[in-house]
Amino acid sequence: MRHLKLADWAVLRASGARSGKAFEAKAWMVLVETCNAAISFDARPRATFHDSAVFAGGSSSQEHARCGRTLKQTLEAAMALRSAGFY
């Protein structure tokens, strides 16, 4: 996706945002990484993904149900940060 412009992203169109700037102001990116038997989730604001100190994170085993729960909890924590005015 690196070669695509933000306006080309299907998620931007599906979000209903009127512009790329409006989308980035509300979007969170989730980085999913594996380390041995653990899977980690790191959610950060899209607009400041590379240098933001504001993030929500979680880790899980490779069991699908646990991964889904951890991802949901990570995104809920990210939304709580936004609601509290951290981003």
C-alpha positions as CSV (number, residue, x, y, z in Angstrom):
1,M,0.0,0.0,0.0
2,R,3.0,2.3,0.2
3,H,2.6,3.2,-3.5
4,L,-1.0,4.2,-3.1
5,K,-2.2,7.7,-2.1
6,L,-4.4,8.0,0.9
7,A,-7.4,8.9,-1.3
8,D,-7.0,5.4,-2.9
9,W,-7.4,3.5,0.4
10,A,-10.6,1.4,0.6
11,V,-10.7,2.0,4.3
12,L,-10.9,5.8,3.7
13,R,-13.8,5.4,1.4
14,A,-15.6,3.0,3.8
15,S,-15.0,5.4,6.8
16,G,-17.3,8.0,5.3
17,A,-14.7,10.7,6.0
18,R,-14.9,13.7,3.7
19,S,-11.2,14.1,3.3
20,G,-7.9,12.4,4.0
21,K,-7.2,14.9,6.7
22,A,-10.5,14.2,8.4
23,F,-9.8,10.5,8.2
24,E,-6.3,10.8,9.7
25,A,-7.6,12.9,12.5
26,K,-9.7,10.0,13.8
27,A,-8.0,6.9,12.5
28,W,-5.8,4.6,14.6
29,M,-3.3,2.2,13.0
30,V,-2.6,-1.2,14.6
31,L,0.8,-2.8,14.4
32,V,0.7,-6.6,14.9
33,E,4.0,-8.4,15.6
34,T,5.0,-11.9,16.6
35,C,7.8,-12.8,18.9
36,N,8.2,-16.5,19.5
37,A,4.8,-17.7,20.7
38,A,3.4,-14.2,21.6
39,I,1.6,-11.8,19.4
40,S,1.7,-8.1,20.3
41,F,-0.7,-5.3,19.3
42,D,0.2,-1.6,19.3
43,A,-2.5,1.0,18.4
44,R,-1.4,4.6,17.7
45,P,-3.1,7.6,16.1
46,R,-2.7,7.4,12.3
47,A,-1.6,11.0,12.0
48,T,1.4,10.5,14.3
49,F,2.1,6.8,13.9
50,H,5.9,6.9,13.8
51,D,6.6,9.5,16.6
52,S,3.6,9.4,18.9
53,A,4.1,8.7,22.6
54,V,0.3,8.0,22.8
55,F,-0.5,4.4,22.2
56,A,-2.4,1.4,23.5
57,G,-0.9,-2.0,23.5
58,G,-1.6,-5.6,24.4
59,S,-0.1,-9.1,24.0
60,S,-1.7,-12.5,23.5
61,S,-1.0,-16.1,22.8
62,Q,-1.5,-17.4,19.2
63,E,-5.0,-18.7,20.0
64,H,-7.4,-17.0,17.7
65,A,-10.1,-16.2,20.3
66,R,-7.5,-14.6,22.6
67,C,-6.0,-12.6,19.7
68,G,-9.4,-11.2,18.9
69,R,-10.1,-10.3,22.5
70,T,-6.8,-8.6,22.9
71,L,-7.2,-6.7,19.7
72,K,-10.6,-5.5,20.8
73,Q,-9.3,-4.5,24.2
74,T,-6.4,-2.6,22.6
75,L,-8.7,-0.6,20.4
76,E,-11.1,0.0,23.3
77,A,-8.1,1.4,25.3
78,A,-7.2,3.6,22.3
79,M,-10.7,5.0,22.2
80,A,-10.6,5.6,26.0
81,L,-7.3,7.6,25.4
82,R,-9.1,9.7,22.7
83,S,-12.1,10.2,24.9
84,A,-9.9,11.4,27.8
85,G,-8.3,14.0,25.5
86,F,-4.9,12.3,25.2
87,Y,-5.3,12.5,21.4
